[in-house]
Amino acid sequence: MARLIARAHELGALVVWDLAHSAGAIPVDVTGCDADFAVGCSYKYLNSGPGGPAFIYVAPRLADRVRPALSGWLGHEAPFAFDLDYRPGAGIERMRVGTPPILPLAALDAALDVWEGVDMQDIRAKSIALQEMFIAKVEAACPELTLASPRDAAARGSQVSFRHPQGYAIIQALIAEGVIGDFRAPDILRFGFTPLYLSEADVEKAADILCDIMATGSWDKPEFHRRAAVT
Ligand SMILES: *Cc1c(COP(=O)(O)O)cnc(C)c1O
């Protein structure tokens, strides 16, 4: 990040980072690498639940100059003045578009309590250990799946993807067994590892179930080939 940001700044460009798959999964230091902007969601590795609040980071050096794409009433300098003209609030305040969603924020607040005292370096180390274990087990027991992610753990986030032409049906068969992965066209089986609460036993079980599905061919049932909107 630091290298890309420095290069962008040399060329007079700004960078927006999408941290949806980073926050809560890998250590990210937006101030340390002089990031301009970052956005992300709280419902993946931060565990706020589906539809949980998104977040935005704006470097303090830009916060009073940037104009929000959505000029919401609660980001107005004087929200209760009901002025006819929009005047952005001070600094990051202007990014608050509307009334905060209190129930989802309460869920996020509780989800964040679990992070108290957690060191992101430990989270990263556990994430890599779980991924390495999963890769080793899957490669040993299901050779028909090909690793699609970089083999170098340092080049991965907290996901591992494999390729298989029947990826869609295999993921459906896994979901039916309680192992929730994603399918991404055309042939990617994607697995996310949430290091905060997933154990080695969970990952071992997931790998066993996957390899059992492959060995028995149980993915090849009509219901697993039926395409749904969410993959
Ligand atoms: C999940 C995700 C988001 C979050 O999108 P929402 O509209 O907040 O649900 C953004 N970017 C990427 C790459 C994602 O995976």
The ligand as an SDF file (V2000), in Angstrom:
LIG
                    3D

 15 15  0  0  0  0  0  0  0  0999 V2000
  -18.3650   -6.8930    0.3490 C   0  0  0  0  0  0  0  0  0  0  0  0
  -17.6520   -5.9020   -0.4580 C   0  0  0  0  0  0  0  0  0  0  0  0
  -18.0090   -4.5480   -0.4050 C   0  0  0  0  0  0  0  0  0  0  0  0
  -19.1480   -4.0650    0.4570 C   0  0  0  0  0  0  0  0  0  0  0  0
  -20.2320   -3.6740   -0.2950 O   0  0  0  0  0  0  0  0  0  0  0  0
  -21.5870   -3.2330    0.4540 P   0  0  0  0  0  0  0  0  0  0  0  0
  -22.2910   -2.4630   -0.5790 O   0  0  0  0  0  0  0  0  0  0  0  0
  -21.1820   -2.4450    1.6480 O   0  0  0  0  0  0  0  0  0  0  0  0
  -22.2970   -4.5030    0.8390 O   0  0  0  0  0  0  0  0  0  0  0  0
  -17.2780   -3.6670   -1.1530 C   0  0  0  0  0  0  0  0  0  0  0  0
  -16.2450   -4.0700   -1.9270 N   0  0  0  0  0  0  0  0  0  0  0  0
  -15.8860   -5.3630   -2.0040 C   0  0  0  0  0  0  0  0  0  0  0  0
  -14.7290   -5.7460   -2.8720 C   0  0  0  0  0  0  0  0  0  0  0  0
  -16.5760   -6.3070   -1.2750 C   0  0  0  0  0  0  0  0  0  0  0  0
  -16.1950   -7.6010   -1.3350 O   0  0  0  0  0  0  0  0  0  0  0  0
  1  2  1  0
  2  3  1  0
  2 14  2  0
  3  4  1  0
  3 10  2  0
  4  5  1  0
  5  6  1  0
  6  7  2  0
  6  8  1  0
  6  9  1  0
 10 11  1  0
 11 12  2  0
 12 13  1  0
 12 14  1  0
 14 15  1  0
M  END
$$$$
